[in-house]
Amino acid sequence: MVSNKEKRRRELARQRHLRQLERQREAAAKRRRRNRITALTVAGVLVLAGGAWTTVELVGGDDDSSQDTAADTASPSPSASASTVATPIEGCTEPTDATPNGATFDAEPAMEIDESATYTMTLATNCGDITVEMDASKAPHTVNSFAFLAGEDYFDNSVCHRVTSGTLNVLQCGDPTGQGTGGPGYTIPDENLDDPAVEGETYPAGTVAMANTGQPDSGGSQFFIVYEDSQLPASYTPFGTVTSGLDRVAAVAAAGVQGGGQDGAPVQGVQLTDVTVAPKES
């Protein structure tokens, strides 16, 4: 039998929860109003071009001598580090001081995957695992490249250097420099740009796609995870879909950007501790 005191405690807890929900709704409404204003002045284009930022394009990128698009005109994205947040958000631990192995390669790897198979990529992070299903028949070069780089431990200990909100809602990862300027030393062709999922210039939540320099066939190792539907032209290879862990990405985004704003290094540092690619289990 529940005592009157316990009933009162539960009622107070319920009222606190309702107040919290109302504050969250009000904050979300303010963000939507702010985002609509921002959308009038900023094009939601995600590209990778030597770490440059412009007033029209939101840029970050593979540091390759052949990829010099606007690279000298602006400063790079701020890097995430082990000291990005004093207290990790729930479900996260502090990133470590471990660093990527810094490997680079002379050319795109030879095709070694089964191009008719479906693969599972697991991104183990300090905020929990994110699993991605990849259809090799739609993006064979991209899936093969990720399988190769994962096998070389290329991504291990790298940080996700960028999070955005507004019309563009993504977490961007895959750069071992943590600055938005790194890459594997080679580029891969664009693929799957005619996927019906991204027609209408909207990448739906859960999409995993390649960043690029804004030029055709310029993807490297950097990729982004869409945590809410995002307005983007169909210019970024969609190669996977998150099957678990998208809530962790959304939680990181909700924690905000260092220094405020809608685009930059996440307050909650995200570190890829291990990345694996394997055929999907039947």
BAFI-3210 file (N, C-alpha, C; in Angstrom, 3 decimals, decimal comma, padded with zeros to 6 digits):
// residues 282
n [1|2|3|4|5|6|7|8|9|10|11|12|13|14|15|16|17|18|19|20|21|22|23|24|25|26|27|28|29|30|31|32|33|34|35|36|37|38|39|40|41|42|43|44|45|46|47|48|49|50|51|52|53|54|55|56|57|58|59|60|61|62|63|64|65|66|67|68|69|70|71|72|73|74|75|76|77|78|79|80|81|82|83|84|85|86|87|88|89|90|91|92|93|94|95|96|97|98|99|100|101|102|103|104|105|106|107|108|109|110|111|112|113|114|115|116|117|118|119|120|121|122|123|124|125|126|127|128|129|130|131|132|133|134|135|136|137|138|139|140|141|142|143|144|145|146|147|148|149|150|151|152|153|154|155|156|157|158|159|160|161|162|163|164|165|166|167|168|169|170|171|172|173|174|175|176|177|178|179|180|181|182|183|184|185|186|187|188|189|190|191|192|193|194|195|196|197|198|199|200|201|202|203|204|205|206|207|208|209|210|211|212|213|214|215|216|217|218|219|220|221|222|223|224|225|226|227|228|229|230|231|232|233|234|235|236|237|238|239|240|241|242|243|244|245|246|247|248|249|250|251|252|253|254|255|256|257|258|259|260|261|262|263|264|265|266|267|268|269|270|271|272|273|274|275|276|277|278|279|280|281|282]
n.u [000,855|000,583|001,873|000,577|002,588|004,389|002,777|002,546|005,198|005,575|003,740|004,840|007,205|006,158|005,043|007,356|008,583|006,727|007,030|009,665|009,397|007,785|009,534|011,465|009,959|009,429|012,041|012,740|010,948|011,902|014,416|013,624|012,443|014,686|016,293|014,845|015,227|017,992|018,216|017,488|019,704|021,944|023,297|022,623|024,958|027,142|030,440|033,798|036,730|039,705|039,407|038,127|035,980|033,081|030,817|028,647|028,932|029,280|032,163|034,591|037,544|039,380|042,842|044,534|046,811|045,661|043,221|042,194|040,171|039,083|040,720|042,575|041,288|039,943|039,614|040,264|037,907|037,240|039,000|037,926|038,637|040,205|039,379|036,914|034,515|033,529|032,015|030,987|028,180|025,245|025,863|028,218|031,817|034,904|036,847|039,945|043,544|044,718|045,914|045,263|046,701|047,801|048,113|048,576|047,719|048,676|046,882|043,446|042,127|042,322|039,466|037,934|035,739|032,550|030,542|027,845|026,876|025,598|026,857|027,944|028,884|030,527|030,785|032,600|032,460|033,290|030,880|029,215|028,171|027,680|025,892|025,979|024,347|025,379|024,940|026,571|026,093|025,056|026,947|029,741|032,525|032,769|031,982|033,922|036,217|035,821|035,862|038,500|039,961|039,072|040,151|042,804|042,986|042,614|040,718|040,683|040,778|040,399|038,630|035,255|034,865|033,032|029,808|026,503|023,541|020,145|019,100|020,809|021,708|023,920|026,550|029,923|032,608|035,650|038,075|041,422|043,033|041,455|040,712|039,203|040,568|041,878|042,702|042,763|044,721|043,932|041,205|037,716|035,171|032,029|028,916|025,701|024,054|021,622|019,817|016,577|016,004|017,262|016,326|014,821|016,381|016,742|018,237|017,438|016,933|019,263|020,700|023,913|026,600|029,037|031,325|032,643|034,769|033,221|033,627|033,217|033,628|035,398|035,500|036,932|037,910|036,255|033,048|029,495|026,920|023,517|021,363|018,909|016,371|017,803|018,489|019,937|021,680|021,607|024,413|026,233|027,568|025,327|025,747|025,089|022,951|021,966|021,477|021,419|022,034|021,615|020,358|022,378|023,993|022,222|022,022|024,591|024,590|022,596|023,910|025,393|027,530|030,966|031,648|029,219|026,628|025,792|027,391|030,294|033,007|031,939|030,564|030,451|032,926|033,507|034,890|036,203|036,784|037,166|036,731|034,921|034,266|032,134|030,653|027,085|025,340|023,301]
n.v [-001,196|002,199|004,963|008,163|010,039|009,009|009,120|011,872|012,542|011,342|012,781|015,367|014,845|014,169|016,630|018,188|016,930|017,502|020,267|020,412|019,247|021,186|023,390|022,368|022,149|024,850|025,791|024,339|025,414|028,031|027,499|026,518|028,807|030,481|028,988|029,105|031,733|031,771|030,042|031,625|033,050|031,443|028,903|025,490|023,652|020,965|020,522|019,447|020,989|021,382|022,450|024,951|027,804|029,424|032,147|031,130|028,375|025,627|024,474|021,859|019,719|017,218|017,215|017,543|017,927|018,138|019,079|021,985|023,774|026,835|026,735|028,457|030,659|030,908|030,120|026,929|024,436|024,362|022,140|019,128|018,010|016,278|017,759|018,954|019,091|019,530|017,797|014,779|014,072|012,123|008,696|008,989|008,942|010,571|011,623|010,059|010,635|009,365|009,032|009,055|006,703|007,967|007,109|007,183|006,748|005,755|005,356|004,660|001,761|-001,604|-003,354|-005,387|-006,274|-008,020|-007,108|-007,432|-007,708|-006,940|-004,863|-004,382|-001,646|-000,845|001,706|002,212|004,262|006,789|007,498|005,405|002,670|003,013|001,738|000,939|000,167|-000,936|-000,941|-002,589|-002,847|-000,469|001,481|000,648|001,416|003,191|001,659|-000,335|001,199|002,075|-000,388|-001,118|001,024|000,781|-001,719|-001,026|000,320|003,018|004,969|004,793|006,282|008,813|011,986|013,208|016,016|018,024|019,434|020,233|022,298|023,186|023,923|022,081|019,163|017,473|015,194|015,271|013,232|011,219|012,384|012,209|014,289|015,902|018,446|018,946|018,874|016,638|013,533|010,302|010,276|009,568|009,762|008,969|007,882|009,629|008,176|006,586|008,825|009,122|008,009|007,434|008,133|010,526|012,347|015,449|017,052|016,554|014,968|012,237|011,644|009,524|008,850|008,100|009,672|010,716|013,393|016,054|017,945|019,714|019,406|017,095|013,603|013,699|012,716|011,498|010,349|011,484|011,676|012,058|011,937|012,003|013,336|014,525|015,223|016,810|019,635|019,327|019,357|016,667|015,679|014,330|011,335|008,959|006,314|004,604|003,540|004,386|001,947|001,554|003,593|006,211|007,905|008,570|010,215|012,344|013,223|014,188|016,304|017,868|018,772|020,836|023,360|024,181|027,294|028,253|028,923|027,366|025,643|023,842|022,580|019,914|020,370|018,170|015,975|013,569|010,515|008,179|005,038|002,499|001,077|-001,075|-003,185|-005,506|-008,334|-008,348|-010,158|-012,940]
n.w [000,000|-000,890|000,775|001,942|001,954|000,100|-002,184|-002,425|-002,956|-005,432|-006,964|-006,903|-008,246|-010,752|-011,485|-011,668|-013,820|-015,868|-015,985|-016,889|-019,429|-020,649|-020,640|-022,369|-024,713|-025,224|-025,622|-027,882|-029,726|-029,868|-030,993|-033,496|-034,603|-034,712|-036,418|-038,786|-039,502|-039,824|-041,982|-044,111|-044,742|-044,855|-046,778|-046,647|-047,112|-047,117|-047,285|-047,968|-047,962|-047,640|-045,117|-045,135|-044,498|-045,699|-046,480|-047,763|-048,057|-045,841|-044,746|-044,585|-044,510|-046,560|-046,488|-049,074|-051,702|-054,157|-053,640|-053,350|-052,983|-052,099|-049,899|-048,867|-047,938|-045,531|-041,999|-040,358|-039,156|-035,632|-033,466|-031,812|-028,505|-025,726|-023,613|-023,948|-022,527|-019,190|-017,591|-018,737|-020,889|-020,112|-020,516|-021,868|-021,769|-020,804|-023,617|-024,575|-024,411|-026,489|-029,850|-033,452|-035,855|-038,013|-040,630|-044,198|-047,679|-050,987|-053,064|-053,985|-052,410|-053,722|-054,987|-052,703|-051,369|-051,305|-053,761|-053,884|-051,403|-048,074|-045,570|-042,168|-040,328|-037,410|-035,187|-032,558|-029,798|-027,331|-026,398|-026,665|-028,836|-032,362|-034,946|-038,384|-041,344|-044,488|-047,949|-050,290|-052,994|-053,842|-053,255|-053,867|-054,018|-051,895|-049,635|-049,795|-049,369|-046,718|-045,415|-045,894|-044,647|-042,008|-041,425|-041,374|-039,029|-039,195|-038,411|-035,666|-032,482|-033,494|-033,554|-033,697|-035,389|-035,772|-035,294|-036,274|-036,393|-037,205|-040,414|-041,309|-039,867|-038,458|-037,457|-037,918|-038,879|-039,083|-039,718|-039,124|-038,232|-036,705|-037,352|-039,553|-041,899|-042,807|-044,521|-046,238|-048,191|-050,674|-053,045|-053,583|-055,899|-056,410|-055,454|-055,752|-055,889|-057,018|-055,353|-054,230|-051,615|-051,003|-052,765|-053,670|-052,191|-049,469|-046,803|-045,012|-041,457|-039,870|-042,091|-043,414|-044,856|-047,340|-046,875|-048,938|-051,254|-052,570|-055,174|-057,902|-057,189|-054,950|-052,384|-049,310|-046,421|-044,590|-043,134|-042,565|-040,102|-040,162|-037,903|-037,669|-040,102|-042,912|-044,963|-047,949|-051,045|-053,437|-053,443|-051,999|-051,300|-050,248|-048,184|-046,143|-043,403|-040,167|-037,750|-035,063|-032,191|-032,981|-031,236|-029,495|-031,024|-031,417|-028,778|-028,304|-030,130|-028,965|-026,739|-027,674|-029,299|-029,070|-027,666|-028,447|-030,916|-034,109|-035,491|-035,355|-033,294|-031,205|-027,911|-026,200|-026,452|-028,992|-029,553|-031,785|-030,902|-031,897|-035,055|-037,058|-039,883|-041,292|-043,009|-043,040|-040,609|-041,296]
ca.u [000,000|001,396|001,546|000,285|003,869|004,935|001,932|002,916|006,520|005,398|003,042|005,815|008,118|005,436|004,925|008,676|008,788|005,904|007,661|010,840|008,936|007,319|010,720|012,085|009,147|009,656|013,383|012,710|010,240|012,829|015,427|013,034|012,316|016,037|016,791|014,189|015,908|019,324|018,092|017,338|020,987|023,034|022,958|023,000|025,763|028,216|031,522|035,101|037,669|040,884|039,087|037,727|034,587|032,660|029,507|027,602|029,122|029,854|033,216|035,645|037,962|040,574|044,015|045,223|047,279|044,753|041,950|042,554|038,996|038,897|041,443|043,412|040,490|039,302|040,247|039,666|036,994|037,905|039,106|037,459|039,772|039,840|038,911|035,810|033,422|033,977|031,256|030,396|026,748|024,894|026,191|029,531|032,984|035,851|037,780|041,297|044,607|045,244|045,839|045,216|048,025|048,315|048,423|048,065|047,860|048,955|045,781|042,270|042,417|041,707|038,155|038,040|034,456|031,527|029,743|026,417|026,563|025,319|027,875|027,670|030,002|030,320|031,609|032,676|032,848|033,219|029,471|028,470|028,313|026,783|025,989|025,563|024,175|025,856|024,608|027,702|025,637|024,751|028,134|030,831|033,818|032,720|031,975|035,237|037,181|035,635|036,340|039,959|040,465|038,805|041,129|044,093|042,826|042,784|039,810|040,776|041,228|040,070|037,470|034,261|035,315|032,040|028,383|025,728|022,099|019,397|018,678|021,805|021,757|024,832|027,808|030,911|033,714|036,496|039,304|042,376|043,655|040,521|040,591|038,416|041,495|042,618|042,161|043,602|045,709|043,294|039,793|036,856|034,116|030,672|028,060|024,356|023,451|020,241|019,017|015,314|015,943|017,785|015,755|014,138|017,396|016,632|018,846|016,637|017,614|019,815|021,567|025,356|027,023|030,391|031,610|033,534|035,295|032,341|033,929|032,857|034,563|036,449|035,391|038,111|037,547|035,313|031,652|028,618|025,741|022,371|020,560|017,557|016,274|018,646|018,362|021,202|021,557|022,034|025,789|027,065|027,285|024,686|026,241|024,678|021,838|022,189|020,496|021,345|022,949|021,326|020,011|023,622|024,394|021,303|022,367|025,804|024,173|021,828|024,852|025,793|028,788|031,902|031,560|027,883|026,398|025,154|028,329|031,639|033,375|030,920|030,910|030,746|033,841|033,197|036,104|036,036|037,800|037,403|035,796|034,996|033,334|031,998|029,391|025,941|024,942|021,964]
ca.v [000,000|003,398|005,949|009,514|010,715|008,519|009,679|013,280|012,601|011,008|013,888|016,445|014,419|014,281|018,036|018,639|016,384|018,262|021,588|020,215|019,044|022,465|024,196|021,805|022,528|026,276|025,934|023,798|026,385|029,142|027,052|026,457|030,177|030,952|028,248|029,615|032,984|031,411|029,385|032,639|033,675|030,476|027,700|024,311|022,773|020,355|020,073|019,262|021,626|021,862|023,088|026,346|028,191|030,585|032,625|030,359|026,958|025,184|023,682|021,239|018,830|016,417|018,030|016,897|018,996|018,245|019,586|023,307|024,631|027,856|026,328|029,530|031,860|030,968|029,264|025,604|024,117|024,085|020,711|018,588|017,516|015,536|018,672|019,733|019,247|019,180|016,625|014,142|013,857|010,766|007,687|009,270|009,095|011,535|011,124|009,825|011,372|008,542|009,693|008,141|006,247|008,905|006,437|007,674|005,742|006,360|005,211|003,953|000,336|-002,525|-003,845|-006,676|-006,654|-008,619|-005,956|-007,733|-007,984|-005,868|-004,842|-003,639|-000,893|-000,502|002,808|002,214|005,602|007,036|007,743|004,205|002,169|003,419|000,736|001,447|-000,853|-000,414|-001,776|-002,468|-002,767|000,930|002,326|-000,311|002,055|003,780|000,587|-000,973|002,102|002,029|-001,681|-001,053|001,947|000,180|-002,782|-000,396|001,078|004,419|005,847|004,597|007,407|010,110|012,634|013,818|017,395|019,040|019,168|021,369|022,261|024,144|023,203|021,028|018,545|016,355|015,031|014,952|012,451|010,579|013,130|011,933|015,507|016,567|019,839|019,060|019,051|015,413|012,505|009,105|010,384|009,255|010,104|007,933|008,497|009,785|007,036|006,506|010,156|009,049|007,275|008,135|008,601|011,887|013,251|016,559|017,780|016,301|013,736|011,897|011,241|008,182|008,701|008,308|010,086|011,244|014,801|016,204|019,299|020,494|018,983|015,681|012,510|014,226|012,192|010,823|009,526|012,187|011,329|012,700|011,206|012,914|012,963|015,007|015,521|017,960|020,150|019,222|018,852|015,268|015,734|013,681|009,904|008,291|004,938|003,776|003,950|004,035|000,985|001,767|004,616|007,569|008,703|009,076|011,350|013,442|013,729|014,999|017,543|018,663|019,379|022,101|023,648|024,960|028,727|028,610|028,882|026,200|024,882|023,838|021,408|019,639|020,520|016,810|015,346|012,214|009,864|006,836|004,201|001,336|001,000|-002,357|-003,426|-006,949|-008,698|-008,415|-011,518|-013,262]
ca.w [000,000|-000,995|001,807|001,459|001,738|-001,167|-003,238|-002,579|-003,586|-006,843|-007,617|-007,085|-009,304|-012,007|-011,827|-012,121|-015,153|-016,795|-016,173|-017,725|-020,799|-021,170|-020,940|-023,557|-025,869|-025,475|-026,177|-029,252|-030,558|-030,098|-031,948|-034,827|-035,121|-035,022|-037,577|-039,994|-039,848|-040,315|-043,284|-045,144|-045,036|-044,959|-047,549|-045,869|-047,944|-046,351|-048,141|-047,391|-048,893|-046,963|-043,849|-045,286|-044,223|-046,460|-046,045|-048,418|-047,834|-044,587|-045,344|-043,791|-045,548|-046,756|-046,770|-050,177|-052,570|-055,294|-053,146|-052,845|-053,093|-051,062|-048,704|-048,345|-047,708|-044,217|-041,019|-040,235|-038,075|-034,371|-033,206|-030,545|-027,736|-024,518|-022,565|-024,489|-021,580|-017,844|-017,157|-019,914|-020,847|-019,712|-021,511|-022,448|-020,913|-021,359|-024,634|-024,075|-025,095|-027,576|-031,155|-034,595|-036,309|-039,013|-041,888|-045,478|-048,711|-052,288|-054,017|-053,512|-052,305|-054,678|-054,572|-052,041|-050,769|-052,141|-054,166|-053,793|-049,998|-047,123|-044,523|-040,940|-039,768|-036,004|-034,680|-031,099|-029,368|-025,891|-026,082|-027,011|-030,204|-033,444|-036,003|-039,688|-042,379|-045,766|-049,099|-051,200|-054,383|-054,141|-053,088|-053,673|-053,747|-050,556|-048,648|-049,852|-048,734|-045,273|-044,949|-045,922|-043,623|-040,699|-041,242|-041,102|-037,777|-039,581|-037,676|-034,220|-031,648|-034,086|-032,956|-034,585|-035,205|-036,115|-035,163|-036,764|-036,143|-038,010|-041,613|-041,437|-038,540|-038,668|-036,741|-038,946|-038,325|-040,089|-039,981|-038,053|-037,701|-035,808|-037,765|-040,772|-043,022|-043,058|-045,380|-046,335|-049,250|-051,949|-053,112|-054,157|-056,728|-055,889|-055,749|-055,187|-055,782|-057,501|-054,375|-053,959|-050,226|-050,864|-053,760|-053,019|-051,431|-048,036|-046,322|-043,835|-040,226|-039,918|-043,251|-043,273|-046,194|-047,468|-047,122|-050,092|-051,419|-053,425|-056,527|-058,110|-056,904|-054,072|-051,029|-048,782|-045,268|-043,725|-043,352|-041,593|-039,644|-040,086|-036,733|-037,987|-041,526|-043,251|-046,323|-048,662|-052,414|-053,555|-053,928|-050,993|-051,403|-049,121|-048,275|-045,021|-042,544|-038,762|-037,248|-033,615|-031,688|-033,451|-030,061|-028,915|-031,863|-031,102|-027,449|-028,482|-030,785|-028,007|-025,793|-028,261|-029,976|-028,263|-027,920|-028,894|-032,352|-034,696|-036,308|-034,803|-032,507|-030,185|-026,496|-025,761|-027,385|-029,443|-030,040|-032,336|-030,261|-032,752|-036,168|-037,742|-040,978|-041,515|-043,667|-042,137|-040,240|-041,791]
c.u [000,890|000,936|001,234|001,563|004,473|004,121|002,310|004,255|006,402|004,723|003,983|006,797|007,454|005,330|006,262|008,938|007,981|006,489|008,889|010,449|008,491|008,496|011,410|011,311|009,360|011,020|013,433|012,023|011,137|013,891|014,875|012,871|013,673|016,575|016,149|014,838|017,271|019,251|017,946|018,677|022,124|022,566|023,474|023,764|026,944|029,277|032,823|036,127|038,834|040,566|038,602|036,280|034,260|031,281|028,384|027,720|029,725|030,889|034,137|036,312|039,250|041,724|044,866|045,603|046,395|043,411|042,171|041,391|038,861|039,716|042,234|042,614|039,883|039,969|039,530|038,688|037,757|037,931|038,455|038,665|039,271|039,275|037,713|034,699|033,884|033,301|030,602|028,880|026,469|025,181|027,526|030,609|033,892|036,637|039,168|042,297|045,219|045,017|045,787|046,620|048,601|048,647|047,841|048,423|047,959|047,766|044,608|042,559|041,716|040,395|038,289|036,728|033,597|030,545|028,241|025,951|026,187|026,320|027,398|028,950|029,646|031,314|031,557|033,198|032,778|031,799|028,599|028,635|027,258|026,971|025,332|025,459|024,519|025,564|025,705|027,266|025,354|025,983|029,367|032,178|033,865|032,780|033,336|036,296|037,052|036,112|037,865|040,504|040,224|039,819|042,521|044,083|042,956|041,956|040,016|041,421|041,019|038,811|036,511|034,377|034,226|030,625|027,644|024,258|021,435|018,807|019,618|022,047|022,612|025,967|028,814|032,151|034,642|037,766|040,304|043,073|042,762|040,273|039,672|039,280|042,184|041,914|043,151|044,686|045,156|041,845|039,032|035,740|032,804|029,837|026,668|023,668|022,019|019,340|017,732|015,231|016,398|017,268|014,941|015,052|017,167|017,272|018,127|017,491|018,057|020,717|023,027|025,896|028,434|030,384|032,533|033,964|034,357|032,575|033,542|033,991|035,717|036,317|036,670|037,735|036,490|033,871|030,796|027,410|024,617|021,488|019,138|017,545|017,003|018,497|019,741|020,931|022,090|023,418|026,756|026,674|026,603|025,045|025,804|023,506|022,123|021,079|020,411|022,369|022,659|020,947|021,254|024,112|023,522|021,629|023,621|025,442|023,438|022,735|025,477|027,196|029,680|031,819|030,188|027,765|025,824|026,111|029,717|031,930|032,336|031,437|031,279|031,645|033,425|034,450|035,764|037,144|038,131|036,324|035,998|033,943|033,319|030,709|028,268|025,582|023,518|021,080]
c.v [001,245|004,434|007,293|010,274|010,298|009,054|011,126|013,408|012,323|012,133|015,056|016,108|014,541|015,730|018,607|018,170|017,150|019,637|021,481|020,033|020,350|023,375|023,693|022,173|023,997|026,499|025,444|024,776|027,578|028,764|027,005|027,837|030,726|030,286|028,731|030,908|032,685|030,833|030,388|033,196|032,697|029,269|026,491|023,308|022,266|019,860|020,062|019,860|022,215|022,653|024,505|026,559|029,398|030,996|031,815|028,882|026,699|024,142|023,072|020,245|018,103|017,300|017,324|017,993|019,173|018,825|020,948|024,274|025,551|027,587|027,462|030,738|031,962|029,992|027,950|025,501|023,902|022,600|020,354|018,039|016,821|016,439|019,491|019,973|018,762|017,911|015,993|014,009|012,398|009,784|007,889|009,241|010,136|010,899|010,940|010,693|010,568|009,234|008,667|007,763|007,097|008,287|007,183|006,658|006,414|006,333|004,513|002,456|-000,485|-003,050|-005,247|-007,131|-007,400|-007,501|-006,210|-007,885|-006,720|-005,987|-004,042|-002,954|-000,529|000,577|002,755|003,576|005,702|007,380|006,549|003,840|002,755|002,387|001,253|000,280|-000,244|-001,419|-001,588|-002,349|-001,328|001,828|001,449|000,322|002,601|002,707|-000,104|-000,115|002,070|000,700|-001,691|-000,193|001,402|-000,918|-002,261|000,399|002,584|005,367|005,815|005,797|008,776|010,675|013,106|015,323|018,442|018,552|020,421|021,197|023,337|023,426|022,046|020,443|017,285|016,361|014,550|014,340|012,005|011,298|012,884|013,168|016,200|018,012|020,031|019,181|017,764|014,444|011,366|009,174|010,039|009,720|008,961|008,593|008,660|008,575|007,268|007,860|010,188|008,262|008,059|008,705|010,044|012,817|014,325|017,340|017,712|014,956|013,364|011,492|009,792|007,938|008,915|008,566|010,656|012,765|014,870|017,648|020,231|020,196|017,517|014,739|012,941|013,754|011,491|009,878|010,182|011,877|012,038|011,826|012,213|012,483|013,528|015,328|016,822|018,335|020,186|018,817|017,429|015,206|014,973|012,217|009,361|006,803|004,050|004,368|003,492|003,080|001,010|002,823|006,020|008,478|009,282|010,280|012,565|014,054|014,602|016,337|018,456|019,348|020,648|022,143|024,467|026,441|029,180|028,541|027,548|025,313|024,983|022,564|021,167|019,868|019,163|016,150|013,923|011,635|008,468|005,960|002,960|001,320|-000,337|-002,438|-004,925|-007,225|-008,812|-009,874|-011,783|-013,748]
c.w [000,000|000,022|001,171|001,152|000,402|-002,338|-003,518|-003,295|-005,087|-007,620|-007,870|-008,202|-010,677|-012,457|-012,313|-013,539|-016,197|-017,051|-017,071|-019,186|-021,435|-021,515|-022,198|-024,813|-026,232|-026,113|-027,616|-030,197|-030,873|-031,112|-033,365|-035,435|-035,542|-036,281|-038,870|-040,450|-040,448|-041,717|-044,422|-045,584|-045,236|-045,756|-046,798|-046,703|-047,142|-047,298|-047,382|-048,308|-048,146|-045,727|-043,962|-044,896|-045,092|-045,992|-046,656|-048,085|-046,463|-044,946|-044,311|-044,689|-045,574|-047,188|-047,814|-051,150|-053,786|-054,902|-052,507|-052,892|-051,894|-049,811|-048,067|-047,901|-046,335|-043,269|-040,858|-039,094|-036,793|-034,094|-031,887|-029,813|-026,493|-023,437|-023,021|-023,484|-020,210|-017,347|-018,369|-019,763|-020,512|-020,848|-022,171|-021,362|-021,540|-022,502|-024,022|-024,827|-026,238|-028,919|-032,286|-035,061|-037,428|-040,355|-043,083|-046,554|-050,077|-053,240|-053,357|-053,455|-053,382|-054,109|-053,981|-051,407|-051,781|-052,504|-054,133|-052,348|-049,233|-045,977|-043,318|-040,489|-038,332|-035,606|-033,161|-030,667|-027,846|-025,439|-026,456|-028,468|-031,130|-034,541|-037,278|-040,658|-043,723|-046,879|-050,142|-052,656|-054,798|-054,093|-052,868|-053,345|-052,322|-049,487|-048,618|-049,162|-047,220|-044,690|-044,883|-044,787|-042,213|-040,405|-040,947|-039,796|-038,003|-038,713|-036,162|-033,537|-032,297|-033,432|-034,043|-034,377|-035,350|-035,856|-035,609|-036,391|-036,977|-039,197|-041,894|-040,050|-038,611|-037,645|-037,775|-038,308|-039,450|-040,430|-038,862|-037,499|-036,684|-036,172|-038,965|-042,008|-043,443|-043,968|-045,535|-047,398|-050,616|-051,903|-053,776|-054,947|-055,974|-056,317|-055,178|-055,056|-056,316|-056,558|-054,082|-052,547|-050,082|-051,957|-053,047|-052,102|-049,931|-047,725|-045,030|-042,642|-040,336|-041,102|-042,860|-044,676|-046,155|-047,560|-048,343|-050,233|-052,146|-054,890|-056,689|-057,722|-055,998|-052,628|-050,610|-047,663|-044,391|-044,129|-042,326|-041,321|-039,465|-038,920|-036,802|-039,471|-041,843|-044,713|-046,970|-050,103|-052,481|-054,193|-053,029|-050,899|-050,162|-049,188|-047,120|-044,267|-041,121|-038,313|-035,727|-033,223|-032,158|-032,288|-029,395|-029,704|-031,554|-029,739|-027,513|-029,116|-029,817|-026,986|-026,352|-028,842|-029,052|-028,653|-028,371|-030,406|-032,793|-035,468|-035,698|-034,047|-031,419|-028,778|-025,910|-026,801|-027,707|-030,077|-030,565|-031,761|-031,084|-033,828|-036,870|-038,826|-041,242|-042,272|-042,657|-041,866|-040,686|-040,667]
res [m|v|s|n|k|e|k|r|r|r|e|l|a|r|q|r|h|l|r|q|l|e|r|q|r|e|a|a|a|k|r|r|r|r|n|r|i|t|a|l|t|v|a|g|v|l|v|l|a|g|g|a|w|t|t|v|e|l|v|g|g|d|d|d|s|s|q|d|t|a|a|d|t|a|s|p|s|p|s|a|s|a|s|t|v|a|t|p|i|e|g|c|t|e|p|t|d|a|t|p|n|g|a|t|f|d|a|e|p|a|m|e|i|d|e|s|a|t|y|t|m|t|l|a|t|n|c|g|d|i|t|v|e|m|d|a|s|k|a|p|h|t|v|n|s|f|a|f|l|a|g|e|d|y|f|d|n|s|v|c|h|r|v|t|s|g|t|l|n|v|l|q|c|g|d|p|t|g|q|g|t|g|g|p|g|y|t|i|p|d|e|n|l|d|d|p|a|v|e|g|e|t|y|p|a|g|t|v|a|m|a|n|t|g|q|p|d|s|g|g|s|q|f|f|i|v|y|e|d|s|q|l|p|a|s|y|t|p|f|g|t|v|t|s|g|l|d|r|v|a|a|v|a|a|a|g|v|q|g|g|g|q|d|g|a|p|v|q|g|v|q|l|t|d|v|t|v|a|p|k|e|s]
***
